[in-house]
Amino acid sequence: MFNLYTGSGASLFITIVAVIIGFAAALGYVDFLKTKKEEKKD
């Protein structure tokens, strides 16, 4: 659907941004789980 309105360059850019956001969210989630485990120990 997106390719109808934008060129391949824009969809490639959107894909890269989505991957970066997903990676950052995964890192944040892992960090959240680590801090949660450390809080239980104390």
C-alpha positions in Angstrom: 0.0 0.0 0.0 2.8 2.4 0.9 4.6 1.9 -2.4 1.6 3.4 -4.2 2.3 6.9 -2.8 6.1 6.9 -2.2 9.2 5.8 -4.0 11.3 2.8 -3.0 13.8 5.2 -1.3 11.1 6.4 1.1 9.9 2.9 1.9 13.5 1.8 2.5 14.0 4.8 4.9 10.7 3.9 6.7 11.9 0.2 7.0 15.2 1.3 8.5 13.6 3.7 10.9 11.2 0.9 12.0 14.0 -1.5 12.6 15.9 1.1 14.7 12.8 1.8 16.7 12.2 -1.9 17.3 15.8 -2.5 18.3 15.7 0.5 20.8 12.4 -0.8 22.2 13.9 -4.3 22.6 16.9 -2.9 24.4 14.7 -0.8 26.7 12.6 -3.8 27.5 15.6 -6.0 28.3 17.0 -3.2 30.5 13.6 -3.0 32.2 13.6 -6.7 33.0 17.1 -6.5 34.4 16.2 -3.6 36.7 13.1 -5.5 37.8 15.1 -8.5 38.8 17.6 -6.4 40.7 14.8 -4.7 42.7 13.5 -8.1 43.8 16.9 -9.1 45.2 17.0 -6.1 47.5 
